[in-house]
Amino acid sequence: MSGARLLVAALRDPTVAVRDWTALISAARAEQLIGSLAFRMEARTLPPRVAALFAAARADAAQARTQALWEAEMARRALAPLGVPVILLKGTAFTPPIWTRASAAASAISTSWCRAPAWRRSKPLCSAPAGSM
């Protein structure tokens, strides 16, 4: 079974028989699912090296969760005076089209992006009927 198929099987059913731990862990790391896999298999009896690796992955995932929640709270506090609803979206795939490159000559290492100020936008990014949020 390929690493990807094994990963899917293990995430679906944490009690699945695993013969190739290296393939499973490699696939989980490649897909950034090692923390999720570690939490799903937490109750399972694991080989000692896998158990240690999964313990570290759970600790890393918990730290990442704490950091994300802290960042969300800081954003909430910063935006609270605006009195508008705030929606958090995961990842950068939701970047609105009003984001533009600050400099065409930006280096490959640090590409900067800037957002047009709210007062310069001609219309809202999205609008919902009053009372729907």
Helices and strands as residue ranges (DSSP letters): H 3-12, H 21-30, H 34-40, H 48-79, G 80-82, E 99-101, E 113-115, G 118-120
